[in-house]
Amino acid sequence: MAASVYDIVQPPKDTKKTLTVALSARALFDLEKEDRVFQERGLEAYIQYMVEREDDILPKGPAFEFVKSALAVNDHIRDLDPKDIELFDIVIVSRNHAQAAIRLINSINHYGEGTDPTEYLGAWKVDLFLSPEEDDVRRAIQAGYPAAVVYKYDTAALPPHNELRIVFDGDAVLFSDEAEQVYQAGGFPLFFENESQKVSTPLDEGPMTKFAMRISALQQKFHQKRVPCPIRTYLLTARSGASTGKRAILTLRHWCLQIDECNFSAGAGKAAMLRAIRPHLYFDDSQKNIDAALQENVCAARVLYGVQDKGATQKEHHNKNLSESNGEK
């Protein structure tokens, strides 16, 4: 299907200052039934299905509440300064055929809010890309854009609060996957040794560092005017605060990145803390942690990055074997 791009809000004229979040249509709306029609019956049947249901509003998707809260932050920023254009800019990047797009537009208006869709990320200067399509997310990350896979969850369990809450895992999300590589190579003994030797050496940036920096810049607007900030960020890492947490803290200090709360679980599960925080969006690279979050009805987004991304590893191995079988070197 040909790619189409739809804007939820009128884009500010100076896009260099906006914090642009790109989402696939399936991240914003629940399109599982529609996707099954396309997969099982083909494009023409899918278009007919969508056209016949143009007036039927689509259910909310996994990233809907995050988008709703992000747009609410815009209202708070405009309350501080009506001329401020450093706002969240939400862009929908869709594979949908143009004839099927009317239902998406009708659904967007109701809530008040092909080709590879990742080709548009550079044009929109995207700061975050969310999609349920793993291949699209992987390509976005490989191209240098913060991106994650979002999953369907029970949004009814999300309690109302006045803050946009975002939780970041540490290694391979906010930080590089250096620590995970060391752990994979030599287990905990080598991991602890490496962290002890490099405790004063900042970790490299991870796939979500740039996005976290942009969020922090928005928070500073409120901190500088000493008014309550509608955004709250969290670091939730398996590192131990007593042993390997120091390097993480020093890395954040080196980046001048302000995170509101740092939680070190020391290898324990993260579900209880996520249950307490109730974030609008939780980033992690571990499928185990993602599954635990989804069981708590938390909007979880998996970052397909580094040695934990088995999908990329398997594909690389498959492509290597295919090349060798074809006589390539």
N, C-alpha and C positions, 0 to 999 in steps of 0.2 A: 504494500500500500504506500502511496506517496505520503511524504511527511508534510504536516501542516503545523503552524505555530499560532497559538492563540494567547492573548494577553488578558489576565484577569483584571488588572487595573491599567489605567492610562500610564504608559511609561514616562518617567521624568525625562526632560530634554537632555540633561547631562547624565548619561548612563555611566560615566566614569565614577560617579560618587554613589551610585545605588548598590545595595547588596542584593545581587540577583540570584534568585533560587529558581532553577528550572526543574519541572516535574513532568513525568509522563502522565498521560490522561489516566492511566491505570493506578498511578500513585494518588491522584486527587479523588478519583471516583472508583467505586466497586464495579468493575467491568468483567468479572469472571464469567458470568453467563454469556455475555456478548462475545468474549474471547473464545468460548467453547463453540459457539455458532460458527465463528470464522474458521477455527481449526478443523471442525468436523464437516462443515457444509460449504466452505469456500467464500470468496470475496463477494460474489453477487448476492448470495443468501444473507451474508452479514450486512451489506448495505441495505437490503430490503428490510431486514429485521430492525435496523436502527431508524430508518425512515418511518416505518410504521409506528415506531414508539417515540417519535420526536417530542411529544408532549409529556412523556413519562420521565419524571425527574430521576436521575441516577442516584443510587445510595452513596453515602460518603465513603471514600477510600482511606487507606492507612495514613496518608499524610495530610488529610483534610484539616484535622484539629490543629496541627502545627501551622498550616497556612493561615487558618482563621486567627490564631493568636499572633502570628507575625504581622498580619495586617492591622491587628489591634494595636501593636507596638507603634505602627506608623501614626495612628491617631494620637498617641502619647507624645511622639516626637513633634508632630505639628502643633500640639498644645504648647510645647516649649518654644517653638519658633515656626510660625506658619510658612516661612519662606525656605525652611530647611528641605533640601532635596536628597539628603543621605538617608534613604528609606529602603525598606524591603521592596523589591520589585519581583513579582511572581509571574513566571512565564510557563505556559503549558506547551510542551513539545510532544507532538502526537504523530503516530504512524497512520492515523485514521484517514480514510478516503474523504474527500471534500463533501460528498453527499451524506456521509455519516456524521459530519461535524456539527450539524444543527442541534442534535440532541446534547452534545457536549456544551455548546454555547447556551442552550436553554437551561441546562443544569447549573452552569456557572452563574447565569443571571438570577436563577431562582434562589441560590444561596447568598447572593450579594457579593459576592466575591469575583511499506514504502521504502523511503530511503532511511538511512541511519540517522536517527534524531540527534545523535551526538555531534553531527556536523554543524549544528546551530549554536553549540555552546560558546565557541569563540566569537561568533557574531554578536551574541548577547552579553559577552563578558561575564559568564556565569560564575558565581561564587559557590554554588552548591547545586548538584544534580541528584534527584531522587527518582527511582524507577523500580518496578518489580522485575525488570528484565536484566538478568545477570550479565549477559554479554554487553549490553549497552553501558552498564555501570562500569564494567571492567575496562572497556575502551575509553570511557571518560577519565578514569583514574590513570590509565596509562598515558593519556594525553595531558595529564597534569591538573585535572579539575577535581576538586573535592566531590565525591559521589558515593552513594550507598544504595543498597537494595532495600526496599521497604516491603513489609508483609502485612497481610490482612489481620486485623485484631478487633476486639470488641470495644469500640469507642464509647459505648454506653457506660463503661466502667471508669472513664476519666472524670474525676471530680472537677467542678469549676473552680478556677482560681485566677487571680489577676496578673499572674506572671507567665511569661513564655519560658519554660524550663527545658534546658538542653543538657544532656549528660554525655560526656566523652569518656570512652575507655582510654587507657594510656598508650601502651606499646602497640605499634602498628595502626594506630588511629590518630591520636594527638601527637605521638612521637613516631619515630621510624621503627622498623621491626628489628633493629640491631639486637635487642635483648632476646627476642624470640628466636633469632638465628643462633645465638650463642646457646640458648637453652636446648634447642633441637640438636645441636652438635654435641653437647656434653652434660645435659641435665642441670639440676640445681647447683651442684658444686661449681661447675664452670660459670654458671650464671652469676652466682654470688661473688666469685673471684673477679669476674669481669666488672661487675658493678662497684666493687670495692676499689679496684685499681683506677676506675674512670669516674669516681664519684664527683669530681670537680669538672669533668668534661661534659659539656651540654650534649644531650642527645640530638640527633638530626631531626629535622622537621618530618612529620608524618603527613598522610593524605588529608587530614582535617585541620592542620595548623592554620592555613590561610583563612579558612572559614571562621575558626575560633577567633582569629585576630580581627576580622571584620565585625563579629558580634561584640567583641570587647570594645571596639571603637564606638559602636552605638551606645553601649552602656556608659561610656565616659560622658556623653551628653548630659545624662541625668546626674552622674556623680559630681560633675563640675558645678551644676546648679543646686546641688544638695537637695534633690527631690527624690522620692522613691523611684527606683528603676524597675520597669516592667519586664526585665530580662534577668534570669538567674542561670548561671552556668555551674556545672559540676564535673570534677574529675573522679571517676570511679574505676580504680585499677586494682589488679590482683597483687600488685607489689605490696610489700610490708613497709609500713611507715617507719618502723624501728630500724630496718636494715637497708632496703633498697629504695625507700621513698625519698631519701635526701637528694638523689640525683634528679629525680623527677621535679622536685620543688626548685632546685637550682636551675634546671633547664627552663622552667616557666619564668623564673626571675631573669635569666639571661635573655629571653625573648621579650621581656617586659609585657608578658601576657597575664592579665588578671583573670583568675578563675575563682568564683565565689566560694566554692567548697571543694576541698580535696579529701576523698575518702579512700583509704587503703584497706583492702579486704584481706590481705595476707593469704591469698589463695582460697579463701572461703567463697561461697556462692554469692552472687550479686542480687538475687531476687528480693531479699528482705529490704535492702537499701532502695532498690527501685520501687518497691511497694510503698516505701515511706516518701520518696521524692515525687512520684507520679509525674514523670517528665512528659512533655509533648513529643520529644524525640530523643532516642538513646542510640548512640553509635558504638558498635563493637565489631571486632573482626572475627570473633569466635562464634561458630554456629551454635555451640552449646549454650553460651550466654544469651544469644538471640532467642533461642527456643525457651529458655527460662523466663526471659522478659515477656515473650508473647503469652506465656501461661499466666502471667500477672496482668495481662491486658494492657501492656505498655507498648507504645509505638516504637518498635525496634528497627534499626537500619544497619545492615551488615556492610562493612567496608571490605571490599574484595581486594586485599592488598598483602603483599609479602608472602612469607612461607606458609601462612595459614590459608592462603587462597589455593586450595587443592584443585579447584576448577581450572585455574590458569596453568598449574603444574601439570595436570593431566593432559591438557590440550597441547602444551609445549612438548610433552613426551610423545603424544600421538603424532604431532606434526614432524618431530624428529625421526620417528620410526618410518613414517610415510616417505619422507625425503630420502632416507637411507635405502628403502625398498625400491625407490625410483632411480637409484644410482647417484643421488646428489650428495654433496659433502658440505 
